[in-house]
């Protein structure tokens, strides 16, 4: 019997994924600093998190790898599956069970399989397919759209959920360049992967008035992704989740 799948958005790209009877946290972010604001509430703090069976961290940027705040989580032996550059940072933050995964490597955590897939961003990044209990979730961190991502279902089978960044973030310094897929590109990937449900993430983020004016450019409306998916692949449903809102996916 397939178990229910529950996804709770904390903020930005930080989610709780309850899958196969276990709970996985993605890309922890629990605080704010200059030029880094989630643009939406942070639904939970580390002390209020439920028991975690695993944590995945796609890359070392603070808004995805807030280890200083996350170190308040009491279980320092929780398994962390991370991009290579995060490994030593996580150990220095006090976490004792940390493993780096390269693209196409997998690790077992209880009855779950966590598989790293390629990513491309301003720094080294991996993305993740999390499978267990007859369910499978793709967590895309804040990658650009790259050709390898179109092969995910060939490698890992059908997906129940795809969590995809959609804001098309551009950095203006030292030159303007795109570092995150935009709504149209995320919809293109959705059309290839054909998950049972697509969920946008990484859209409300803001650098504040000064940061957005001088350094960053992005689309902050997830409706752009919703509209693009409806246009490109209308039979795949899309759900925008508010922080703190648990979404239960049943057969």
Helices and strands as residue ranges (DSSP letters): E 5-11, E 14-19, E 22-26, G 46-48, E 54-57, H 67-70, E 80-82, G 84-86, H 87-92, E 98-100, E 106-109, E 112-118, E 126-132, E 135-139, G 147-151, H 152-156, E 161-165, E 170-171, E 177-178, H 183-193, E 197-201, H 208-214, E 216-217, H 223-232, E 237-238, E 246-249
